[in-house]
Amino acid sequence: MKKFSFLLTIAALVAVAALVLAACGGGGSSSSGESTSSSGSSGEGEGKEGGTLKGAYTESPDYMDPQLSYTAQGWTAMRPVYIPMLYYKAAEGQEGSEIIPGLAKEMPKVSNGGKTYTMFMREGLKYSNGEPIKAGDFKYAVERAFLTNSGGSPFYTSIVGAEKFAKTKKGGISGIKVNEGTGEIVINLEKPRGTFENELALMFVAPVPKSTPAEDQSASPPPASGPYYITKSEPDRGWTYERNPYWANDNGKQMTEIPAGNMDKIEMEVLPNQATQVNEIESGQLNWLFDPVPADRLQQVKEKFEGTQLRLEPTISTLYFWMNMTEEPFNNLKVREAVNYAVDPAALERIYTGLISGTQQILPPGMPGYKKFELYPHDMKKAKELIAESGVKDKEITVWTDSRNPNPEVGAYYEGVLKELGFKTELKVVNANNYFTVIGNLSTPNLDTGWTDWFEDYPHPNDFFDILLNGESIQQTNNENFSQTNIPALNEKIDKLSMEQLGPQQETEYAELDEEFMKQAAWAPYGTETETLFVSENVNLESIIWNPTFETELTSIEFK
Amino acid sequence: MPPESDKPGKEEAAAGAASSAGIGSGDPDLTFTGPESGEGRSAGPWTIAWRRLRRNWLALFALAVFLLIVLACLLAPVWANDVAHTGPNTTHTLEKLHEGGETKEVVEVTGKSIGPQWFAAGGKFFLGADGHLGRDEMVRLLYGGRASLFIGFTAALITLILAVVLGLLAGYRGGWTDTVISRALDVIWSFPVVLLGISLGIALAVGGLSIGPIHLKSSSLWIPTLIIGVVTTPYMARPLRGEVLALREKEFIEAAVAQGASAWRIMFIELLPNLISTIIVFFTLNIANNMLLEATLSFLGAGVQPPNSSWGTMISEGFEALYSQPLLTIIPGTAILLTVLSINVFGDGLRDALDPKSKVRFEARSGATAERSELAELSGTGV
């Protein structure tokens, strides 16, 4: 999962105003006026239950539709609204990666050599509109993911008949059998898939009523199965939640491990100016921010609020430079090794204002199978020697990055490193809205090398290898294997491991795979990102759960 | 060649009278006489314009400021190589400065960069370092100025060429030529100029621009230059067309037609000189407007592409640190302010000097006597 951004929509007037401000030496806070208490009826500091939480996002999530959203923004926002058949525990760290039954009565029974999954829908569940939740709604959710061409649909192509359905969009997916009477759901796979339980816990297949149109419903999100439902959604402006009237007496009684939430109401606002967000948290006009505190303000916020209103939270992510292994000069191992030696995580740490931890491997800390190693300690001299030994002739390369802060600077740093190694470079900074579409299209010219990141979809190492490094995953468009890595021996290992259930043996093998890929210097990884959790004074910082996949659990926020 | 005062021919006087601008009639023999030029002596229109300009101290001061800025930017490589000893895109993220027994990090772990050092480090980091990459702000400012001035000037030149050709063709030829050109200009005019610039800038940011055998890389300065030059063309071409429409009805054009002059000759030899004052004023003001447009486009990521600097990209980069390091925005912002202000003030003075009808400000600045002298001079020419 990549972080998503809508940076472009800055109006010309804003630019002109910025220039005038700059020219006049102006700046300053837009937050003025009295602080307004955002807690509701229960009042600030009067209790843990109730009140209205006011939060802010810098940009709207990609979709407010469970089958379509494929960003951290969307998943955080919809986590309290849509419950999949299986559910990642609302907990921190390793515990937050544990899968528990969601709408399913219990964990699926796996049979037929790992190719058949059988589970039952709980009885008596209701959507927020009072409609009963049926087993067939799960099947419809999977089909809807294909019907809407969701970015998450490839996770489910191993279901029998899914690939055919993806092409024809007709006749349903034959590999999913449903008994509405008993609530039984049987899923047949073409071949065993070790990550399938993880994928059943993703939002992409959270059941929705069969009456939900097979098109983007962001402006009118489907009824909820979780503790909250979305009462209003205005793309690019905000959305609001209220308690699902059927949670307390129906759904919640059965799904006791899923928190009911503390707020009566949650109001989310899209507020593009991050400095304003910080000001409004300080003044109490806002209670919670999705986005990290901007670099410009971080130091001040840290000094003033760390521990009381601010927490730094590690993410399970890898930031890296990809190198196109199919063409000169990066089809040469020595060149790729040289780049790894030349890139200095310590320098990049400054560009990220201390919000990354240096790493030089594919799996990030916190991911099962992670085992620390360092094959390429920073050594520019050695890097230059390797370039000299490589004998590459084509030294004209294009370096790609996107416009989201601080990626232009990261790109400029990387370009500087490549120049120092003797390459003639051109930096292309592509708008963040379509960066991955551009570099994911193999017909884009000069896809030599560039920046990217990857945040876990689910806590399974296959999520990093299968999509990003398996040669079989290379596709003409929407390609995620940007380095076009295709090493047959390692492809086989990925395929083999992907069919096995994750255990200690598999974790060891994934750790070995990590090192093997890095010996091939398929990427130049440089860090794993740290996020900030910043709340207003009247919010209980201690109680907030930071899930490794869904980040802030909105249901865990409470007023002091 | 006889002195100008000896040849105040009727035909030329008529041409001069036809020119709304009063100068640049296309005939070098056109003269003016009057008290200010001295007894028995006459002054050419350019001389008169220069005299007027010379009395406008504010315009001359603005010109001096502008020339100083241009000179500083032209000397950017000298500053970079001989004083700062670093390039505009060279990063110093992990570098440390040793000043007077004290060691300073160019970029702290928190990402905060070093402030102005003036000459404490021998001129290096004179204005401090930019953002998190630790590039020398002064070097980037000077190189950025070169880019901004290059775009401002070259785009104005492109606009001038396109606008003159299109304005003359549309105004003089009329008919379907006028219809086609005017509608095409209307189409460009109908788009908000910034949005059109952003759209073109972003569209060309990935693949660059290919016109026949010429390929411009997406990082080339020529891309924002061409975009700005083209999108601002209607703003100059339409007024020029209007002026040509008025001029083509004048006697000196009828006389040229009667003499059998070709259309090209009439357009470029007879009409064009009469547009000179308008063109000059438009050109100078266009430079300023283009620099602002470049800054806007670069601020929005559709102009000069990183890591190259322009004042617009520097504002954009500095904007991210407006709270903790406002100087990073104020410095390039002030550079734009000073440059644009100086060009505008000078352009204003130039317009006053070139346009005999623009008397109000001139009178206020130079007094009624000078005004009367000028009017006397011009009255002798029939203007």
HADDOCK unambig.tbl for C-alpha pairs under 7 A between the chains (distance, minus, plus):
assign (segid A and resid 12 and name CA) (segid B and resid 194 and name CA) 6.63 0.50 0.50
assign (segid A and resid 15 and name CA) (segid B and resid 296 and name CA) 6.03 0.50 0.50
assign (segid A and resid 15 and name CA) (segid B and resid 299 and name CA) 6.85 0.50 0.50
assign (segid A and resid 16 and name CA) (segid B and resid 296 and name CA) 6.65 0.50 0.50
assign (segid A and resid 19 and name CA) (segid B and resid 333 and name CA) 6.49 0.50 0.50
assign (segid A and resid 22 and name CA) (segid B and resid 329 and name CA) 5.60 0.50 0.50
assign (segid A and resid 22 and name CA) (segid B and resid 330 and name CA) 5.14 0.50 0.50
assign (segid A and resid 22 and name CA) (segid B and resid 333 and name CA) 5.13 0.50 0.50
assign (segid A and resid 23 and name CA) (segid B and resid 330 and name CA) 5.87 0.50 0.50
assign (segid A and resid 23 and name CA) (segid B and resid 333 and name CA) 4.11 0.50 0.50
assign (segid A and resid 23 and name CA) (segid B and resid 334 and name CA) 4.92 0.50 0.50
assign (segid A and resid 23 and name CA) (segid B and resid 337 and name CA) 6.00 0.50 0.50
assign (segid A and resid 25 and name CA) (segid B and resid 330 and name CA) 5.13 0.50 0.50
assign (segid A and resid 27 and name CA) (segid B and resid 322 and name CA) 6.86 0.50 0.50
assign (segid A and resid 296 and name CA) (segid B and resid 320 and name CA) 6.49 0.50 0.50
assign (segid A and resid 296 and name CA) (segid B and resid 321 and name CA) 4.84 0.50 0.50
assign (segid A and resid 296 and name CA) (segid B and resid 323 and name CA) 6.10 0.50 0.50
assign (segid A and resid 296 and name CA) (segid B and resid 324 and name CA) 5.73 0.50 0.50
assign (segid A and resid 297 and name CA) (segid B and resid 323 and name CA) 6.92 0.50 0.50
assign (segid A and resid 347 and name CA) (segid B and resid 93 and name CA) 5.87 0.50 0.50
assign (segid A and resid 347 and name CA) (segid B and resid 94 and name CA) 6.08 0.50 0.50
assign (segid A and resid 350 and name CA) (segid B and resid 107 and name CA) 6.99 0.50 0.50
assign (segid A and resid 350 and name CA) (segid B and resid 108 and name CA) 6.82 0.50 0.50
assign (segid A and resid 350 and name CA) (segid B and resid 109 and name CA) 4.98 0.50 0.50
assign (segid A and resid 350 and name CA) (segid B and resid 110 and name CA) 6.14 0.50 0.50
assign (segid A and resid 350 and name CA) (segid B and resid 111 and name CA) 4.72 0.50 0.50
assign (segid A and resid 350 and name CA) (segid B and resid 132 and name CA) 6.28 0.50 0.50
assign (segid A and resid 351 and name CA) (segid B and resid 111 and name CA) 5.85 0.50 0.50
assign (segid A and resid 351 and name CA) (segid B and resid 132 and name CA) 4.86 0.50 0.50
assign (segid A and resid 351 and name CA) (segid B and resid 133 and name CA) 6.59 0.50 0.50
assign (segid A and resid 352 and name CA) (segid B and resid 111 and name CA) 7.00 0.50 0.50
assign (segid A and resid 353 and name CA) (segid B and resid 109 and name CA) 6.30 0.50 0.50
assign (segid A and resid 353 and name CA) (segid B and resid 110 and name CA) 4.44 0.50 0.50
assign (segid A and resid 353 and name CA) (segid B and resid 111 and name CA) 4.30 0.50 0.50
assign (segid A and resid 354 and name CA) (segid B and resid 109 and name CA) 5.98 0.50 0.50
assign (segid A and resid 354 and name CA) (segid B and resid 110 and name CA) 5.47 0.50 0.50
assign (segid A and resid 409 and name CA) (segid B and resid 133 and name CA) 6.97 0.50 0.50
assign (segid A and resid 412 and name CA) (segid B and resid 307 and name CA) 5.69 0.50 0.50
assign (segid A and resid 427 and name CA) (segid B and resid 306 and name CA) 6.97 0.50 0.50
assign (segid A and resid 428 and name CA) (segid B and resid 206 and name CA) 6.75 0.50 0.50
assign (segid A and resid 430 and name CA) (segid B and resid 205 and name CA) 6.97 0.50 0.50
assign (segid A and resid 430 and name CA) (segid B and resid 206 and name CA) 6.88 0.50 0.50
